[in-house]
Amino acid sequence: MARELVERELTSEGPRRTDGGRTRRRSVTVNLAESPLTWLHARGHLSDRLFDAGERLRADYERAQLSQSVTMRWDPVRIKGGPDAGLSPTERQMAARQRFDGALAAAGTGLSDVLWRVVCACESLPAAERALQWPARSGKLVLKLALERVADFYRIR
Protein backbone atom coordinates (compact mmCIF):
# COMPACT_ATOMS: atom_id res chain seq x y z
CA MET A 1 0.00 0.00 0.00
CA ALA A 2 1.48 3.33 -1.05
CA ARG A 3 1.59 6.03 1.58
CA GLU A 4 0.32 9.41 0.55
CA LEU A 5 1.35 12.75 1.99
CA VAL A 6 -1.13 15.59 1.65
CA GLU A 7 -0.52 19.24 2.40
CA ARG A 8 -3.54 21.12 3.70
CA GLU A 9 -4.03 24.65 4.88
CA LEU A 10 -5.27 24.96 8.42
CA THR A 11 -8.64 26.67 8.67
CA SER A 12 -9.84 29.22 11.16
CA GLU A 13 -10.64 26.40 13.60
CA GLY A 14 -7.01 25.26 13.54
CA PRO A 15 -3.99 26.89 15.18
CA ARG A 16 -2.73 30.17 13.71
CA ARG A 17 0.25 32.33 14.44
CA THR A 18 -0.01 36.07 14.77
CA ASP A 19 2.79 38.52 14.17
CA GLY A 20 1.97 41.87 15.74
CA GLY A 21 -1.71 41.95 14.83
CA ARG A 22 -1.58 40.36 11.40
CA THR A 23 -2.52 36.70 11.10
CA ARG A 24 -0.28 34.29 9.21
CA ARG A 25 -1.62 31.00 7.93
CA ARG A 26 0.39 27.83 8.28
CA SER A 27 0.16 24.56 6.37
CA VAL A 28 1.02 21.08 7.57
CA THR A 29 1.76 17.80 5.83
CA VAL A 30 -0.49 14.94 6.91
CA ASN A 31 0.16 11.29 6.15
CA LEU A 32 -3.32 9.92 5.48
CA ALA A 33 -2.10 6.30 5.59
CA GLU A 34 -0.72 6.62 9.12
CA SER A 35 -2.92 5.24 11.87
CA PRO A 36 -3.38 7.20 15.11
CA LEU A 37 -1.59 4.41 16.96
CA THR A 38 1.43 4.64 14.64
CA TRP A 39 1.41 8.42 15.00
CA LEU A 40 1.52 8.17 18.80
CA HIS A 41 4.27 5.54 18.71
CA ALA A 42 6.42 7.45 16.20
CA ARG A 43 6.36 10.53 18.42
CA GLY A 44 7.29 8.66 21.59
CA HIS A 45 3.88 8.73 23.28
CA LEU A 46 3.55 4.91 23.26
CA SER A 47 6.17 2.33 24.17
CA ASP A 48 6.96 -0.59 21.87
CA ARG A 49 5.00 -2.90 24.15
CA LEU A 50 1.84 -0.80 23.98
CA PHE A 51 2.19 -0.30 20.24
CA ASP A 52 2.59 -4.07 19.70
CA ALA A 53 -0.51 -4.71 21.82
CA GLY A 54 -2.53 -2.26 19.75
CA GLU A 55 -1.29 -3.77 16.49
CA ARG A 56 -2.14 -7.25 17.73
CA LEU A 57 -5.65 -6.12 18.64
CA ARG A 58 -6.04 -4.47 15.23
CA ALA A 59 -4.85 -7.66 13.50
CA ASP A 60 -7.43 -9.75 15.38
CA TYR A 61 -10.10 -7.18 14.51
CA GLU A 62 -9.21 -7.50 10.82
CA ARG A 63 -8.91 -11.31 10.90
CA ALA A 64 -12.30 -11.59 12.58
CA GLN A 65 -13.69 -9.42 9.77
CA LEU A 66 -15.58 -7.23 12.22
CA SER A 67 -15.44 -4.06 10.15
CA GLN A 68 -18.35 -3.06 8.00
CA SER A 69 -18.55 -4.48 4.51
CA VAL A 70 -20.81 -3.52 1.66
CA THR A 71 -21.16 -6.85 -0.07
CA MET A 72 -19.95 -10.42 0.03
CA ARG A 73 -16.21 -10.89 0.50
CA TRP A 74 -14.36 -12.79 -2.20
CA ASP A 75 -10.81 -12.10 -1.05
CA PRO A 76 -8.83 -15.25 -0.18
CA VAL A 77 -7.56 -15.73 3.35
CA ARG A 78 -3.87 -16.57 3.37
CA ILE A 79 -2.33 -17.22 6.76
CA LYS A 80 0.94 -19.04 7.24
CA GLY A 81 1.92 -20.14 10.73
CA GLY A 82 0.85 -18.20 13.78
CA PRO A 83 -1.70 -19.13 16.40
CA ASP A 84 -4.26 -20.16 13.79
CA ALA A 85 -2.16 -22.56 11.72
CA GLY A 86 -4.06 -25.66 10.67
CA LEU A 87 -7.50 -24.10 11.07
CA SER A 88 -10.08 -23.59 8.35
CA PRO A 89 -10.87 -19.99 7.32
CA THR A 90 -14.05 -20.01 9.39
CA GLU A 91 -12.23 -21.39 12.43
CA ARG A 92 -9.50 -18.71 12.04
CA GLN A 93 -12.15 -16.02 11.94
CA MET A 94 -13.86 -17.41 15.04
CA ALA A 95 -10.54 -17.72 16.91
CA ALA A 96 -9.65 -14.11 16.05
CA ARG A 97 -13.09 -12.98 17.23
CA GLN A 98 -12.61 -14.80 20.55
CA ARG A 99 -9.17 -13.19 21.04
CA PHE A 100 -10.57 -9.76 20.13
CA ASP A 101 -13.50 -10.12 22.54
CA GLY A 102 -11.15 -11.38 25.25
CA ALA A 103 -8.79 -8.44 24.78
CA LEU A 104 -11.64 -5.92 25.01
CA ALA A 105 -12.97 -7.69 28.10
CA ALA A 106 -9.49 -7.55 29.65
CA ALA A 107 -9.36 -3.80 28.98
CA GLY A 108 -12.65 -3.28 30.79
CA THR A 109 -15.89 -1.52 29.93
CA GLY A 110 -14.70 2.01 30.63
CA LEU A 111 -11.48 1.61 28.67
CA SER A 112 -12.61 -0.48 25.71
CA ASP A 113 -14.51 2.44 24.13
CA VAL A 114 -11.45 4.57 23.43
CA LEU A 115 -9.45 1.46 22.58
CA TRP A 116 -11.87 0.43 19.85
CA ARG A 117 -12.22 3.96 18.48
CA VAL A 118 -8.48 4.66 18.18
CA VAL A 119 -7.06 1.21 17.39
CA CYS A 120 -9.82 -0.39 15.32
CA ALA A 121 -11.81 2.51 13.87
CA CYS A 122 -8.64 4.65 13.43
CA GLU A 123 -10.17 7.75 14.97
CA SER A 124 -7.79 10.41 16.21
CA LEU A 125 -7.55 10.93 19.95
CA PRO A 126 -9.25 14.35 19.82
CA ALA A 127 -12.12 12.91 17.76
CA ALA A 128 -12.51 9.99 20.18
CA GLU A 129 -12.49 12.38 23.16
CA ARG A 130 -15.22 14.51 21.57
CA ALA A 131 -17.32 11.46 20.68
CA LEU A 132 -17.05 10.12 24.22
CA GLN A 133 -17.59 13.61 25.69
CA TRP A 134 -14.32 13.50 27.62
CA PRO A 135 -12.14 16.46 28.58
CA ALA A 136 -9.44 17.39 26.07
CA ARG A 137 -6.14 15.52 26.44
CA SER A 138 -7.58 12.81 28.67
CA GLY A 139 -7.73 10.17 25.93
CA LYS A 140 -4.02 9.44 25.78
CA LEU A 141 -3.84 8.42 29.45
CA VAL A 142 -6.95 6.23 29.18
CA LEU A 143 -5.67 4.68 25.93
CA LYS A 144 -2.36 3.81 27.62
CA LEU A 145 -4.18 2.13 30.51
CA ALA A 146 -6.30 0.13 28.06
CA LEU A 147 -3.25 -0.89 26.01
CA GLU A 148 -1.44 -2.01 29.19
CA ARG A 149 -4.29 -4.40 29.94
CA VAL A 150 -4.40 -5.62 26.33
CA ALA A 151 -0.63 -6.21 26.40
CA ASP A 152 -1.09 -8.32 29.53
CA PHE A 153 -3.90 -10.23 27.81
CA TYR A 154 -1.68 -10.99 24.79
CA ARG A 155 1.29 -11.67 27.11
CA ILE A 156 3.51 -9.10 25.41
CA ARG A 157 6.59 -8.25 27.39
N, C-alpha and C positions, 0 to 999 in steps of 0.2 A: 504494500500500500504506500503510495507516494505521499509524503507530507507536504502540506501547502502552507506557505506563509502569506498572510494577508495584512496589508497596511490599511488602517482605518483611522479617520479623524475622530477624536473624542468630541462628543456633543456637549451641550450646555449642562447635561446631568453629570458628565464626567469631570475629572480634575482639570483645572486650568491654572496657568501661572499668570500673575499680573506683574507688570513692570511699571511702577509709578502711576498707576491709574489706567494704563492701556492694557487690554487683555490680549495675551498671546495664546494661540491654539497650539496644541501639541498633537503629534500622531504617534501611535505605537504599532509594533508589529506583533500580530497574534498568530500563533500556530494552531490552526483549527483542528489538527489531527491529534493534538496533545490532550490527554485526559486530565481532569483535575487532580487525580492522584499522582500522575507523573509530574505535573507542575509543582505540586507540594514537595515531592521527593527531590526533584532537580534543584530546588531552592533551599534545601536543607531543613524543611519543616517536618519531614517524616524520616525516620530511620529506615535502614534497609529491611529490618524485620517487619516493620509496619507496612512498608510498601509491598513486600512479598506476600504478606497476609491479604492485603487488598487485591493484589493481582490474582491470587489463588481463589478468592471469593468471586472475582469477576469471571475467571475461567470456568468455575462451576456454574455460574449464572448462565454463561453462554452455552456450555455443554448441556445443561438442562433445558435449553431452548425456552427460557422463561420470558424473553422479550417479545413484544408484540410482532405479529407477522400478518401480512395482508392476505396471503394465499397459501396454498400447500407448498411445503418445502421439498425441493428436489435435489438439494445439494448433498453429495455423499459425505458420510462421516468417516474420517480417516484418523484413527488413533493408534499409535504404536507405543507399546509399553505403558507405564504409568499404573495408577491404582485400578484402572478399568480394563486391563489387558485380559483378553479371553472372554469378554462379555459381548453379547449382541448389542446392536445400536440402541435398542429399546432399554436394555438393562443398563447400559452406560448412561443413558439419559436419566433413568430412575435413580441410579447411584449418585449422579451429580446433583440431582434435586434433593436427595436426602442429605448430602454434605452441605449444600447451600442452606437448607432449612435448619440443620444443626448449627451451622456457623451463626446464622441470625439469632437463633435461640440462645446461643452462648453469649452473644453481644448483649442481649436483653431488650425488653420492649422499648425502653426510653432511648436506647442508643441505636437500635436497628434502623430507625427512620432515616437519620442522617447518613448512616452507612450505606443503605440502599440508594439513596438519592445521589451521593457523590461517587460511589464506586460502581454501581450498576447502571444507573440512569445518566451518569456523567454530567450531573449538574455542578455548577461552581459552588463553592462554599457560600458566597453571599446569596446566591439564588436559593440554596437549600435553607439558609437561615430565614430568609423572607417567607418562604413557603411554610416553614414550621413555626413562624412568628416568634423567633428567638431574637435576643439582642445581637447587635452586630459584633462580630469577632468572637462569638462564643462557639461557633461550629467546629473550629479547628481543635479545640480542647476535647469536645465531645467525640469528634471523629477519632482522635488519638486513643481515647479510652475504649471506644468500640473496636478499633483495630488491634489493640492489645489483647482483648478478649478473643477476637477471631484468630490471632496468632497463636494463642494458647490452645484454641480448639484444633487448629491445623498442626500443632506441635512444631512450630517454627521457632528456631532458636536464634 
